[in-house]
Amino acid sequence: MLQSVKLGYIHRNIDEFRNSIHLIRERVISGHSLYNSFIGSDKETIVDKNKDINIHNVIVGGRTLDDLMESKKRQDFEVNFSLPVKLESWDTILRKLKRY
């Protein structure tokens, strides 16, 4: 419930959130470690602070045992959920993250 309240606040106050997230991004790029952040392999970030942003909510949980069966379950979950939420396993997230 608390998480949905935070997401609701963000969606209702998107400009405030966008400005705040850009300040955090700039601090991380300048060398500060915030919220367990790290800079990926592409150190160059070209971002226009005035453009709209898209928020993708991701739930990470569990480990993959049967990728095909779990893919079908994730698809069913995502199609039936009202907020744009992606459901991922730790394995999927780790494949997407690359630290150099």
C-alpha positions in Angstrom: 0.0 0.0 0.0 2.8 2.5 0.9 4.5 1.9 -2.4 1.3 2.6 -4.4 1.0 5.9 -2.4 4.5 6.9 -3.5 3.8 5.9 -7.1 0.6 7.9 -7.0 2.4 10.9 -5.6 5.0 10.7 -8.4 2.4 10.4 -11.1 0.4 13.3 -9.7 3.5 15.5 -9.3 5.5 14.4 -12.3 7.3 17.8 -12.8 8.5 17.9 -9.2 9.7 14.3 -9.5 11.4 14.9 -12.8 13.4 17.9 -11.4 14.3 15.9 -8.3 15.5 12.8 -10.3 17.6 15.0 -12.6 19.3 16.5 -9.5 20.1 13.0 -8.2 21.4 12.0 -11.7 23.7 15.0 -11.8 25.1 14.3 -8.3 25.7 10.6 -9.2 27.5 11.6 -12.5 29.7 14.0 -10.5 30.9 11.1 -8.3 28.5 10.9 -5.4 27.0 7.5 -4.6 23.4 7.9 -3.8 20.8 5.1 -3.2 23.3 2.4 -4.1 23.6 3.9 -7.5 26.4 3.3 -10.0 27.2 4.5 -13.5 27.0 1.9 -16.2 29.4 1.3 -19.0 28.3 4.4 -21.0 29.7 7.2 -18.9 28.4 9.9 -21.3 24.9 10.9 -20.5 23.1 13.3 -22.8 19.9 14.2 -21.2 17.6 17.2 -21.7 16.1 18.1 -18.3 13.2 19.8 -20.0 11.9 16.7 -21.8 9.1 14.5 -20.5 10.1 11.3 -18.8 8.5 7.9 -18.8 8.4 5.9 -15.5 8.7 2.2 -15.7 7.8 0.5 -12.4 9.7 -2.8 -12.0 9.1 -5.5 -9.4 12.1 -7.8 -8.9 11.6 -11.0 -7.1 12.7 -14.6 -7.0 15.0 -16.6 -9.3 14.2 -18.1 -12.6 13.7 -21.9 -12.7 11.6 -22.3 -15.9 12.0 -19.2 -18.1 9.3 -20.1 -20.6 6.6 -20.8 -18.0 7.6 -17.8 -15.9 7.6 -15.6 -19.0 3.9 -16.5 -19.5 3.1 -15.7 -15.9 4.9 -12.3 -16.2 3.0 -11.5 -19.4 -0.4 -12.4 -17.7 0.5 -10.3 -14.7 1.6 -7.2 -16.8 -1.5 -7.3 -19.0 -3.9 -7.4 -16.1 -2.2 -4.7 -13.9 -3.5 -1.2 -14.1 -0.2 0.7 -13.6 2.6 0.2 -16.1 4.5 -2.4 -14.1 7.1 -4.8 -15.3 7.7 -8.0 -13.3 11.2 -9.3 -13.4 13.2 -12.1 -11.8 16.7 -11.4 -10.4 18.2 -13.3 -13.2 16.5 -11.0 -15.8 17.6 -7.9 -14.0 21.2 -9.1 -13.7 21.3 -9.9 -17.4 20.2 -6.3 -18.1 22.7 -4.7 -15.7 26.3 -4.4 -16.9 29.0 -3.0 -14.5 32.3 -2.1 -16.0 
